[in-house]
Every structure is written in C-alpha cells, then in structure tokens.
Amino acid sequence: MGTLVLRMIPFFGWIKTYSTEHLKMDFMAGLTVALVLIPQSMAYAQLAGLPPYYGLYASFLPPLIAALFGSSRQLSTGPVAVVSLMTAASLEPLATAGSASYIAYAVLLALAVGIFQLSLGVLRLGLVVNFLSHPVVAGFTNAAAIIIATSQLSKMFGVSVDSAEHHYQTILRVAQAAMEYTHWPTLALGVFAFALMFVLKRFSPNVPNVLVAVALTTIFSWGTGFEHNAVTSVNSLAAPKASQALADYNRAMQAQVDLATKRTALTTDMEEAKKSGELFALVDEEHELRRLSLEMEIAKSQAQNLKAMLRSMLFQAVPEPDGRLKFYPQDSTVPVGAANDGRTWRLRIGNSLLDPLALTMIGGGAVVGAVPSGLPALSVPHFDLGVMLRLLPSAMIIALLGFMEAISIAKAMAAKTGQSLDPNQELIGQGLANILGAFSKSYPVSGSFSRSAVNLQAGAMTGFSSVFTSAVVLAALLFLTPLLYHLPQCTLAAVIMMAVIGLIQPAGFLHSWKVAKYDGAISVITFIATLAFAPHLDKGIMIGVILSLGVFLYRNMRPMVSSLARTEGGELRDATRFGLDLCAHVDMVRFNGPLFFANASFLDEAITGRLQSKKRLKHIVLVAKGINDMDASGEEALSLVIERCRSRGVDISLAGVNDTVMAIMERSGLLDKIGRDHIYANMEKALCTVHFDAHCGSDEARCPLTTACQITARPQPQQPRARAYAAAGSAQAERP
C-alpha cells in the first residue's frame, strides 16, 4: 500500500528526509530558476504566437505539478523553444496568432497533450517514445533551432510581415522588408542584448545573463521612450494613396467577414439538406459553397497585398499649431517653414478592420506592453470535439517530443545525482502539468534543459525547488507586471536566439553517419524535410519516423546471414567481412535477428543458396544465438530448412539456442524433429563434435575452421554424440 501511495504521490517520499538545509538549498535554486524562467517564458510565448504574458501563465502551475508528481527531483518544467514552435505550427492553420480563438485552441492543445501523456504513463507505455529515434530527433532539433532563430528576425529588424505558406518564404519577406526599412534602434538594442548574454554566459556563467540583459534593456527602453506611438485619424495622413489603400483594405477585410457568415449559414443548410435527402438542393448549395470559398480567397489575397503596401509606407510627422501631428510621405516635401520631428513613422496594421478615426502610427520600437496583473482565472477549457480531433495528431507529436526532451534531461541529471528515475511516472507528472495548466490558461509545456541545468547547478535537492519557482512567478504576476511594460520585443527575440544556439549541433549528423550510414541519411533527410515543410513541422517528423520504421523493417526482413571461419587469433568471424577461407564440408551459418513471418523466407533462401553453391557440403551448423524470438512462420520455415538439408544428404544442427526459442521448439515438436543430439550449447561444442564425420575421407589439406581446434580422432563410442568434442577444443571458449 505504501508503494502505491508513493507512486501516486511521489513527493511524500521526499518529506521523510527533508531538512532545513534542503529547504535553504531548494529556495535558492527555485529563486535562481525563476529569474531565468520569467523572461524566457515570455519570449517562448511570443514564439508560440501568444501574448508574452501567457508564458507567465504557463510558468505558474505546470512547474509545481510536474515536480510534485514526476520522478525527477531537479527537472524544471515550463515553456520550451521546440514545443512553443510546434504549438505555433499546429495552431496557425486554425486561427490568427494572438486572437481569442487562437488562445482558446492553445489551451485546448495543452489539455490534449496532457491527456495523451497521462494515458501513456498510467498504462505504463513510456517506451512508445522510442518511435522517435535519435537520428530523427537530431535532424528535427537542428532544423527547429534554425527555424526558431530565423523566426525572430522580423522582431530584430523591427519590421512586420505576414506569414507565408512556407517558412523560407516568410524569411524572404522579412529580408525584403528589412532592405526597404530597418528600425536601427531596434536592431542595435537586440544585438546588444544578444552580445551581452553571450559574453556573460561565456566569461561569467554564474551571472544570470538573461535577467541582466532584460533589466538593462528594459531600463533603457523606459528611460529613452523606446516605444513612441501616436493615435491619429485618416484625415491626418497627407497621403491620398494611403487613405485610398486603407479604405480598400477595410472593404477587403469586411468582405471576408461577410463571406464567412454566408459560408457558415450555407454549411448549416447543407447539413439539413443531407438529413432530408434533398439531393438537388444539395448540389446547388455545394456549387454556391465553392463560389463563396473562391471569393474569400480573392478577398484574402487583396487584403494581404494592401496590407503589405501599407506596411511599406514610411511617413514623416510635422507638428500642427494645435499640437496634433500631420503625417507626410517620407519622400515628399513638407510645407514651407515646417519641420518634421526627425522620426520615421509607420502604420500599425494587424489582422482586423482599421478604425479610420483611431489609426496607430509607430514612431519607435516594439515593447511587450500592458501585462494583466493577477492570476489567470481558473476555468475548464472550452471543449470542442471537432477542433480536438484536428489537434490530436499535433498533440501526440508534441506529447512525445516534449516527453523525450524531458526524460533525456532527467536521465542526464539522474546519472549525476544517483537518484532513481521512472519514465512512466515522469509521463504522469508531465501529463498532469499540462492538464492542470490548461485550467490556468497555459499552453503546452515540457522539461527545459537550460533551466534544469541551472536548477541542478544551484543546488536543488528536491522538487520543492520548482514549488518555490512557481511562488516567485506568482509574486511577479501579482505585483511586478507594470515593470514588464517597457521590455523590448527585440530583447525577447534575442533571448530566444540565445537559447536555441545550443540546439544546433551539426556534429550529430556526422556521428550518426559514422555509427550507421542509414541513420546519418535519416537524420539529414529529416533535417531537410523539416526545413522545407516548415511551418508544418509535423511533416518533417513523420517523414523521419516513417524512414526509421522502414529501415527497421528492411533490416529485420533481410537480417545479416553470414558464414563463419576462424581468424588467426582463433575467433569465429564473418568470413566475407574479414576475407577468410571457408570449409568445404562444414558451414557455420550465423543468423542475426528474430525469425518471424517477414524474414522466414530469407533464411530459406540463404540456406538453399549454400546447398546449391557448395557441392561437397556435409553439415550446416546454424548459429542461433542471434535468434532471440520466433513465431509460427519462422518455426515452419526452420522446419522446411531441416527437411530440405537432410533430403539432400546434408545434416544440420543448431548452436547457441536461447531459452525462448528452445521453449517454442519444444512446444511445436520441432526439437524432436531436429534431434536433441543436434542441439549444442555453443559454436565450439557444435564444431568439435560434427567436424570428424563431415571430414571423413576429405582431401582438404587444412580446414579453415580448425585453426584453434585440431580434431584428429573420432569421438569415442561411449560419449553421446551431442556432447562429444575433442580435448583440444574443450578449452576453447566461445567468443562473441
């Protein structure tokens, strides 16, 4: 009963030995991690397409729950770069980033991820994460790091662009916008923040580099008025082209709204027509639906083109006598005697209708802005079955990828601390963190490598360090949100770029290639596919998984079947690989892999080929050490092989049969068919027993199999055939 309670509530096991010293160490570690987590979480929320303060919501409950119900005592859970990017990629087709529906879907995604992880943990299915092989994860992680870093370029240059269908197209748009106009103060501040973090991390690793960069750039932003916006009307724009484009943009946006309303009503009518069986009406409605969809695409394209044009317009502001600003195109002249304010102004264009009487003009850099103070309202996420089904594939990938990241970090730390680690319990902890986090407006979270390393380095003794981290985040939400208003967006972009540098590891491709060429190829293909299909990252992962499974099946369908011979050192090795001569009368055939339906015929082909090519062959010893399992098809194939060999006058024996396969042969009757005296404990005993009979009357000058086991006499009659072997060979131990 006590063990069951500890499995359900693991932190009870920490309390037994908890001390004042533990409390002190956990408090300092929790505070240290919180100082890194608060700015990082806001940056990652921005990466996920959410308002920055949603990162704080994801840093409140999830770290606490994951620490209390997981098995790792130092794992720090919360927003992470790869999961944030996957969240954005999953939700982008469903809603506009930052919108109310987008936020609702992000919360629902966290719930789906948590349910999947919790289910795997409760059912003890943590091994399912092995479907994401190391080459796939390495290729995906390197590509994701590049995607994450380049996705922040628009914030570093201070430009705004719409996302394209593919990530590389979006980057081209950013490059084009940056060439037309770059907000140099934004770029300078972002580069400064990145350089400061890099220098501090390298030369003063004990200094919280992220916190220092955030504090300094926020103070600078507040002191210099980095954000400089103005609200004006369309009448203040001395640019007829801009005024006309604004009107056209609003018409295109309103057309999309009207067409969407009509399409929704038409979809409802179609459902009713299907139920009532009105086929003719249904045909007309389907035609009308296609027409409406086409008109929506045209309106959407028009709005995007007009938005790009408006964003590219640059203005200069001239103060009017009444204090208001008049905006003139930058390439035009201002009235005689008037002077501009020295700033370059741009229109803020979002993804909604513009109010002609309240246009926002941007004359400075972008900051986080107002952060709601207080805790998020705890509520049950709105459950939409249709949306949940669309999110399910992405939720499964995020759940597995996030857990793989978390368990890898936890295992690395457990190796240093010597603590026990239960992957299934960790799944339960991560699942509960995402489920309960969804009730507090959190998006999907996972274990963080960088913050876990900080936690361990700071001396965290138990998971209560994460409890203190959550408490600090709580204090920030209640009392410190006004201080975050002036935090520059370019600083958050620099924080993200700095965080993902460590994820780019080209050496991983070379290492995979050295281990196995097909692993290296899978890693590279996954990398290229992820980059090519971004932001649809799930496609890159699925391609990698399919390739891994394909290679696995191919290798098991065509396992290594080799004939063995002795090396100069007396070891039995693959004759082809080591260039060794083969015996004409005895063939030691090693089969590496389980014998099942997919490769049963391959064994038959391998043995048949040897029977046809070696005319003087008298005995085959099937080295079965590598056959760790066998199904009915494999048993049937082995039975046919035995019949074929003996019908041609070639005897066959088995060596090194493991207990599992031996039990299957016993149950099926195959053991008696082979003959119990034809089963040997290892290769040496088999060879030394069958060698004399196979070479009787042979003119072979020197048998390649007897370099270390010279057999000169026939086994004595009193010795059972299955156990007889030459004295010279009895001391020869089988070597793998």
NUDODO-622739 format. One line per 4 residues: number of its first residue (from 1); for each residue x, y, z of C-alpha. Coordinates in steps of 0.25 Angstrom, whole numbers. Example, Ala and Ser with C-alpha at 12.3 -4.5 7.8 and 13.67 -1.06 7.14 Angstrom:
% NUDODO-622739
1) 49 -18 31; 55 -4 29;
% end
This chain:
% NUDODO-622739
1) 0 0 0; 11 9 3; 18 7 -10; 5 10 -17;
5) 3 23 -10; 18 27 -13; 15 24 -28; 2 33 -28;
9) 8 44 -19; 24 43 -21; 27 55 -13; 23 48 0;
13) 36 41 -1; 44 54 0; 37 59 12; 42 47 20;
17) 57 52 20; 54 67 17; 62 76 26; 65 91 28;
21) 77 90 19; 69 84 8; 59 96 10; 70 106 8;
25) 76 100 -4; 63 98 -11; 59 112 -8; 71 118 -14;
29) 70 109 -26; 56 112 -28; 59 127 -28; 70 125 -38;
33) 62 117 -48; 50 127 -46; 59 139 -50; 63 131 -63;
37) 49 126 -65; 41 139 -65; 47 146 -77; 49 133 -84;
41) 35 129 -83; 30 142 -88; 39 140 -100; 35 126 -103;
45) 20 130 -102; 23 140 -113; 29 129 -121; 17 121 -119;
49) 8 132 -125; 2 136 -112; 3 149 -104; 16 149 -96;
53) 9 149 -82; 3 135 -86; 17 130 -83; 16 134 -69;
57) 3 127 -68; 10 114 -73; 21 116 -62; 11 117 -51;
61) 4 103 -48; 12 94 -58; 25 94 -51; 19 92 -38;
65) 10 80 -43; 21 73 -51; 31 74 -39; 22 68 -29;
69) 16 57 -38; 28 53 -46; 40 45 -42; 52 55 -45;
73) 55 64 -33; 63 74 -42; 55 75 -55; 50 89 -57;
77) 37 89 -66; 31 101 -73; 31 107 -87; 42 102 -96;
81) 46 106 -110; 43 94 -118; 29 91 -112; 26 106 -114;
85) 29 106 -128; 21 93 -130; 9 100 -123; 10 111 -133;
89) 11 102 -145; -1 93 -140; -10 105 -138; -6 114 -150;
93) -16 107 -159; -27 109 -149; -27 123 -145; -19 136 -146;
97) -8 137 -136; -11 145 -123; -26 145 -126; -36 140 -115;
101) -39 127 -123; -24 124 -125; -22 125 -110; -34 116 -107;
105) -28 106 -117; -15 107 -110; -21 104 -96; -29 92 -103;
109) -16 87 -109; -9 87 -95; -21 79 -90; -20 69 -101;
113) -5 67 -99; -7 65 -84; -17 55 -86; -9 47 -96;
117) 4 47 -87; -4 44 -75; -11 32 -82; 3 27 -86;
121) 8 28 -72; -4 21 -66; -3 10 -76; 12 9 -74;
125) 14 11 -89; 26 21 -87; 34 12 -97; 25 18 -109;
129) 35 30 -109; 45 20 -115; 37 23 -128; 45 36 -129;
133) 59 30 -132; 71 38 -129; 74 42 -143; 60 47 -145;
137) 61 55 -133; 75 60 -136; 70 64 -150; 58 71 -145;
141) 64 78 -134; 75 84 -143; 64 89 -153; 55 94 -142;
145) 66 102 -136; 69 109 -149; 54 111 -151; 53 117 -137;
149) 65 126 -139; 61 132 -152; 46 133 -148; 51 145 -139;
153) 58 153 -150; 46 161 -152; 46 166 -138; 61 168 -138;
157) 59 177 -150; 47 184 -146; 38 180 -158; 25 174 -159;
161) 21 163 -170; 10 153 -171; 14 138 -170; 15 131 -184;
165) 11 117 -187; 25 112 -185; 35 118 -174; 46 121 -184;
169) 36 129 -192; 33 137 -179; 48 139 -177; 49 145 -191;
173) 38 154 -188; 46 159 -175; 58 161 -183; 51 169 -194;
177) 44 178 -183; 58 179 -176; 64 184 -188; 53 194 -190;
181) 53 199 -176; 60 195 -163; 58 201 -150; 72 203 -146;
185) 70 206 -131; 62 192 -130; 73 185 -137; 84 191 -129;
189) 77 188 -116; 74 174 -120; 89 172 -124; 93 178 -111;
193) 84 168 -103; 89 156 -110; 104 160 -109; 103 163 -94;
197) 96 150 -91; 107 143 -100; 118 149 -93; 113 147 -79;
201) 110 133 -82; 124 130 -86; 132 138 -77; 123 139 -64;
205) 114 127 -65; 109 129 -50; 103 143 -54; 88 141 -59;
209) 91 147 -73; 76 147 -77; 72 155 -65; 83 165 -67;
213) 80 167 -82; 65 168 -79; 67 178 -68; 77 187 -75;
217) 69 188 -88; 56 190 -81; 62 202 -73; 68 207 -86;
221) 54 206 -93; 47 213 -81; 58 224 -80; 58 227 -95;
225) 44 225 -99; 47 214 -108; 33 212 -111; 27 224 -118;
229) 13 222 -123; 3 232 -127; -12 231 -130; -18 239 -141;
233) -29 239 -151; -28 237 -166; -30 252 -168; -16 254 -162;
237) -10 246 -174; -5 255 -185; -4 244 -194; -17 241 -203;
241) -10 228 -207; -10 223 -193; -24 228 -190; -30 220 -202;
245) -22 208 -199; -27 208 -184; -42 209 -190; -39 197 -200;
249) -33 189 -188; -45 191 -179; -54 187 -191; -46 174 -193;
253) -46 171 -179; -61 173 -177; -63 165 -190; -56 153 -183;
257) -65 155 -171; -78 155 -179; -74 143 -188; -70 135 -175;
261) -84 138 -169; -91 133 -182; -82 121 -183; -86 117 -169;
265) -100 119 -172; -99 111 -185; -92 99 -177; -103 98 -168;
269) -113 98 -179; -105 87 -186; -105 78 -173; -120 80 -173;
273) -121 76 -188; -113 63 -185; -122 59 -174; -135 62 -182;
277) -129 55 -195; -131 68 -204; -121 64 -214; -123 75 -224;
281) -123 86 -213; -110 80 -208; -103 81 -222; -107 95 -223;
285) -102 98 -209; -89 91 -212; -87 100 -224; -90 112 -216;
289) -80 108 -205; -69 107 -215; -72 120 -221; -72 127 -207;
293) -59 120 -204; -53 125 -217; -58 139 -214; -52 138 -199;
297) -38 134 -205; -39 146 -215; -43 156 -203; -32 150 -194;
301) -21 152 -205; -26 166 -208; -25 169 -193; -11 163 -192;
305) -6 171 -203; -12 184 -198; -6 181 -184; 8 179 -190;
309) 7 192 -197; 2 200 -185; 13 194 -176; 24 198 -186;
313) 19 213 -186; 28 222 -178; 24 235 -172; 30 248 -166;
317) 22 255 -155; 20 270 -155; 14 277 -142; 2 285 -145;
321) -1 298 -137; -11 291 -129; -1 280 -125; -6 269 -134;
325) 3 262 -143; 1 263 -158; 8 251 -166; 14 253 -179;
329) 20 242 -188; 35 242 -185; 39 244 -200; 30 257 -201;
333) 33 271 -196; 27 277 -184; 20 291 -184; 30 303 -185;
337) 34 307 -171; 30 294 -164; 40 283 -159; 38 269 -156;
341) 41 262 -143; 52 254 -148; 45 241 -147; 41 231 -157;
345) 27 227 -155; 19 214 -160; 5 210 -159; 1 198 -150;
349) -6 188 -158; -12 176 -151; -21 165 -156; -34 173 -153;
353) -42 185 -158; -35 198 -156; -43 210 -149; -41 222 -159;
357) -42 231 -146; -32 223 -138; -20 219 -146; -8 215 -139;
361) 5 221 -144; 18 215 -140; 30 224 -138; 39 215 -129;
365) 41 201 -125; 32 190 -120; 31 186 -106; 23 176 -98;
369) 12 186 -94; 2 185 -83; 2 171 -75; -10 168 -68;
373) -7 167 -53; -12 156 -44; -15 141 -47; -22 136 -59;
377) -36 132 -56; -37 117 -53; -47 111 -63; -50 98 -70;
381) -45 99 -85; -56 100 -95; -57 86 -101; -59 86 -116;
385) -59 71 -121; -57 76 -136; -45 84 -132; -40 74 -122;
389) -39 63 -134; -32 73 -143; -22 76 -132; -20 61 -128;
393) -9 58 -138; -1 70 -134; -4 67 -119; 2 53 -120;
397) 15 58 -127; 16 70 -117; 14 60 -105; 24 50 -110;
401) 35 61 -114; 33 68 -101; 34 56 -93; 46 51 -100;
405) 53 65 -97; 48 64 -82; 53 49 -80; 66 52 -87;
409) 69 63 -77; 64 56 -65; 73 43 -69; 85 52 -70;
413) 83 58 -57; 79 45 -50; 93 40 -55; 100 51 -47;
417) 91 50 -35; 89 35 -34; 74 36 -32; 65 26 -38;
421) 56 30 -49; 43 25 -54; 40 29 -68; 25 25 -67;
425) 24 34 -54; 30 45 -61; 20 44 -72; 9 45 -61;
429) 16 57 -56; 17 64 -69; 3 60 -73; -3 65 -60;
433) 5 78 -62; -1 80 -76; -15 77 -72; -16 85 -59;
437) -8 96 -67; -19 97 -77; -29 101 -66; -20 113 -63;
441) -19 117 -78; -5 110 -80; -1 105 -94; 7 92 -95;
445) 20 91 -87; 31 81 -85; 45 80 -77; 55 90 -80;
449) 70 86 -82; 75 100 -79; 67 103 -67; 68 89 -61;
453) 84 91 -62; 82 104 -55; 74 97 -44; 84 86 -42;
457) 96 95 -42; 88 104 -32; 88 92 -22; 73 88 -23;
461) 71 76 -14; 57 72 -17; 45 76 -26; 41 87 -16;
465) 51 96 -23; 40 97 -34; 30 100 -24; 38 112 -20;
469) 40 115 -35; 25 115 -36; 23 124 -24; 33 135 -30;
473) 25 134 -43; 12 136 -35; 18 149 -28; 22 154 -41;
477) 8 153 -47; 2 159 -34; 12 171 -32; 22 172 -43;
481) 15 173 -56; 16 188 -58; 31 187 -59; 30 178 -71;
485) 22 188 -80; 35 194 -86; 42 181 -88; 46 182 -103;
489) 41 171 -112; 55 170 -119; 61 166 -105; 51 155 -105;
493) 55 151 -119; 70 151 -114; 67 142 -102; 60 132 -112;
497) 72 133 -121; 82 131 -110; 74 119 -104; 74 111 -117;
501) 89 113 -121; 92 100 -113; 81 92 -121; 89 94 -134;
505) 99 82 -134; 104 78 -148; 113 68 -141; 101 60 -138;
509) 99 57 -153; 114 52 -155; 113 44 -142; 100 37 -147;
513) 107 34 -161; 119 28 -154; 110 19 -146; 101 15 -158;
517) 100 21 -171; 85 19 -172; 84 27 -158; 92 38 -164;
521) 83 38 -176; 70 38 -168; 76 50 -159; 79 58 -172;
525) 66 55 -179; 58 59 -166; 66 72 -165; 64 76 -180;
529) 49 72 -179; 46 79 -166; 52 92 -172; 45 90 -186;
533) 31 88 -180; 32 98 -168; 23 103 -162; 17 89 -164;
537) 27 83 -155; 19 70 -153; 22 66 -167; 37 66 -165;
541) 36 58 -152; 26 48 -159; 36 46 -171; 47 43 -161;
545) 38 33 -153; 34 26 -166; 48 25 -171; 53 19 -157;
549) 42 9 -157; 44 6 -172; 59 3 -169; 56 -5 -157;
553) 46 -14 -165; 56 -15 -176; 67 -19 -167; 58 -29 -160;
557) 53 -35 -173; 67 -36 -178; 76 -39 -166; 91 -42 -166;
561) 93 -56 -170; 108 -60 -171; 117 -72 -172; 128 -72 -161;
565) 142 -76 -161; 154 -75 -152; 163 -63 -151; 178 -64 -148;
569) 174 -62 -133; 165 -74 -133; 152 -66 -133; 140 -69 -142;
573) 137 -57 -150; 129 -53 -163; 137 -60 -174; 133 -49 -184;
577) 136 -37 -176; 149 -42 -171; 153 -49 -184; 155 -63 -178;
581) 154 -76 -185; 142 -85 -183; 142 -100 -180; 137 -108 -192;
585) 129 -118 -183; 124 -111 -171; 117 -97 -172; 115 -89 -159;
589) 103 -80 -163; 100 -69 -153; 86 -63 -154; 85 -49 -147;
593) 71 -45 -143; 57 -51 -139; 52 -62 -148; 38 -57 -152;
597) 28 -56 -163; 35 -44 -170; 48 -51 -171; 45 -66 -171;
601) 47 -68 -186; 60 -60 -185; 66 -72 -176; 61 -82 -186;
605) 68 -74 -198; 81 -73 -190; 82 -88 -187; 77 -92 -201;
609) 88 -83 -207; 98 -90 -199; 93 -104 -203; 94 -101 -217;
613) 107 -94 -217; 115 -103 -208; 115 -117 -215; 123 -124 -204;
617) 116 -119 -192; 112 -129 -182; 108 -122 -170; 102 -108 -166;
621) 102 -102 -152; 92 -91 -151; 97 -82 -140; 84 -77 -134;
625) 90 -68 -123; 85 -56 -130; 71 -62 -132; 64 -56 -120;
629) 50 -60 -124; 42 -68 -133; 27 -68 -138; 19 -79 -145;
633) 24 -75 -159; 39 -75 -154; 37 -89 -148; 31 -94 -161;
637) 42 -88 -169; 52 -95 -160; 45 -108 -161; 45 -107 -176;
641) 60 -104 -176; 63 -116 -168; 55 -125 -177; 62 -119 -190;
645) 76 -120 -184; 74 -135 -180; 67 -139 -193; 80 -134 -200;
649) 89 -142 -191; 94 -130 -183; 92 -131 -168; 88 -119 -160;
653) 90 -115 -145; 87 -103 -136; 97 -96 -127; 94 -85 -116;
657) 79 -86 -116; 73 -77 -105; 62 -81 -95; 51 -74 -102;
661) 53 -81 -116; 56 -94 -109; 43 -94 -102; 36 -91 -115;
665) 43 -103 -122; 39 -111 -110; 24 -108 -111; 23 -109 -126;
669) 31 -123 -127; 42 -116 -135; 52 -120 -125; 49 -135 -127;
673) 50 -133 -142; 63 -127 -141; 68 -137 -131; 72 -133 -117;
677) 86 -138 -120; 87 -128 -131; 86 -116 -121; 99 -110 -116;
681) 101 -100 -105; 111 -92 -113; 118 -92 -126; 131 -98 -121;
685) 124 -111 -116; 116 -112 -129; 128 -111 -138; 137 -120 -130;
689) 126 -131 -130; 122 -130 -145; 135 -128 -151; 141 -142 -151;
693) 129 -148 -158; 128 -137 -168; 143 -138 -172; 143 -153 -173;
697) 150 -157 -186; 153 -142 -189; 165 -138 -197; 165 -124 -190;
701) 179 -120 -186; 175 -111 -175; 161 -108 -170; 159 -93 -168;
705) 150 -96 -156; 161 -103 -148; 172 -93 -146; 170 -94 -132;
709) 162 -107 -130; 170 -118 -137; 162 -131 -137; 170 -143 -141;
713) 162 -154 -135; 147 -159 -136; 139 -157 -123; 139 -170 -114;
717) 126 -178 -115; 123 -177 -100; 122 -162 -101; 108 -157 -106;
721) 109 -151 -120; 103 -138 -115; 113 -136 -104; 126 -141 -111;
725) 137 -132 -114; 151 -133 -116; 160 -130 -104; 167 -119 -111;
729) 154 -112 -113; 148 -113 -100; 157 -102 -94; 153 -93 -106;
733) 142 -83 -100; 132 -77 -110; 135 -62 -112; 125 -53 -117;
% end
